[in-house]
Amino acid sequence: MRTILSLSVCGFGLGLGAAIGCVTVTPTDHCMNGDGDAWCAERYPDGSRPFCGWDLCFEDVEDGCVAEQPVPECHSACGDRTKLSEDPECDAVAEGSSSSDDVSVSATAPTSATEPTGEPTGSS
C-alpha cells in the first residue's frame, strides 16, 4: 500500500511539474498584445517601424514593430493577439495606419474631371 501511495505522489508531482513547464507567459511589451499598429506608431513616432508583426513571424524583433507591412498572416494590425488574416474587419484600420505619404498621394492625385483639356467648352 505504501508503494502505491508513493508512486501516486511521485506521478502527481511529475504531472504538476510538466504542466507548470508548459505555461507560456505573454509579454506585455509586444505590439500584438496591445493595439497593434497604433501601439507601434506611438512607440516609434518617427514612423520608422509603424507595423505590428506577429511574434512567430518576427521572432528576432523584440517588440514586434517592423518597418515593412507584413503579409496578413503575419500582421497584427489591431493587436489583441489577432492576425489581420483572422480579423478582416481590421483591414481599414491597417490601411489607415500606414504612412501618411500614401494618403496624401491619393488625396492630391488629379482626376480626369479636373484636368484642363485645352478644348473650348462651348459655354462661353
C-alpha positions in Angstrom: 0.0 0.0 0.0 2.8 2.3 0.9 4.5 1.7 -2.5 1.3 2.6 -4.4 0.9 5.8 -2.4 4.5 6.9 -3.0 4.2 6.2 -6.7 0.9 8.2 -6.9 2.5 11.1 -5.2 5.5 10.9 -7.5 3.3 10.7 -10.5 1.3 13.7 -9.4 4.5 15.7 -8.8 5.7 14.8 -12.3 2.4 15.8 -13.9 2.3 19.1 -12.0 5.9 19.9 -13.0 5.1 19.2 -16.6 2.0 21.3 -16.5 3.9 24.2 -15.0 6.7 23.9 -17.5 4.2 24.3 -20.4 2.7 27.6 -19.2 3.6 30.4 -21.6 4.0 33.9 -20.5 2.6 36.6 -22.7 5.0 39.5 -23.0 3.2 42.9 -22.3 5.8 44.8 -24.3 4.8 43.4 -27.7 2.5 45.2 -30.1 0.3 42.2 -30.8 -0.7 42.2 -27.1 -1.6 45.8 -27.2 -3.2 47.9 -30.0 -1.1 46.6 -32.9 -0.1 49.2 -35.4 -1.3 52.0 -33.2 1.0 50.7 -30.4 4.0 50.8 -32.8 3.1 54.3 -34.1 3.1 55.6 -30.5 6.3 53.8 -29.7 8.1 55.0 -32.9 6.6 58.5 -33.6 9.3 59.0 -36.3 7.4 56.4 -38.4 10.4 54.1 -38.7 8.5 51.0 -37.5 4.8 51.6 -37.9 3.6 48.0 -38.4 2.9 45.2 -35.9 4.3 41.8 -36.8 3.1 38.5 -35.3 5.6 37.3 -32.9 6.2 33.9 -34.5 6.9 35.5 -37.9 9.3 38.1 -36.4 10.9 36.3 -33.6 14.1 38.4 -33.8 12.1 41.7 -33.2 11.6 42.1 -29.5 8.6 44.4 -29.5 7.1 43.3 -32.9 7.2 46.7 -34.6 8.6 46.4 -38.1 9.3 48.9 -41.0 7.6 46.9 -43.8 4.0 46.0 -43.8 3.8 42.2 -43.1 1.6 39.8 -45.1 -1.9 39.4 -43.5 -0.9 36.1 -41.9 1.9 37.9 -40.0 0.3 41.3 -39.5 -1.3 42.1 -36.1 -2.7 45.4 -37.2 -5.3 45.8 -34.4 -3.4 43.8 -31.8 -5.3 41.7 -29.2 -3.3 38.7 -30.3 -5.2 38.6 -33.6 -3.7 38.4 -37.1 -5.1 40.5 -39.9 -5.9 37.3 -41.8 -8.2 36.3 -38.9 -9.9 39.7 -38.5 -10.7 41.2 -41.9 -12.7 44.0 -40.3 -9.3 45.3 -39.0 -8.2 45.9 -42.6 -9.5 49.5 -42.7 -7.5 50.2 -39.5 -4.4 48.6 -41.0 -4.7 50.8 -44.2 -5.2 53.9 -42.1 -2.1 53.1 -40.0 0.3 53.0 -43.0 2.4 56.0 -43.7 0.8 59.4 -44.3 2.5 59.6 -47.7 0.1 57.0 -49.1 -2.9 59.1 -48.1 -1.6 62.4 -49.4 -0.7 60.9 -52.8 -4.2 59.5 -53.3 -5.8 62.7 -52.0 -4.0 65.0 -54.3 -4.0 62.9 -57.5 -5.8 64.7 -60.3 -8.9 63.2 -61.8 -10.0 63.5 -65.4 -12.8 65.9 -64.4 -10.3 68.4 -63.0 -7.6 68.3 -65.7 -7.7 71.0 -68.3 -8.2 69.7 -71.8 -7.4 72.9 -73.8 -10.6 72.4 -75.7 -13.3 75.1 -75.6 -16.3 74.1 -73.5 -18.8 75.9 -75.7 -20.5 77.6 -72.8 -18.6 80.9 -73.2 
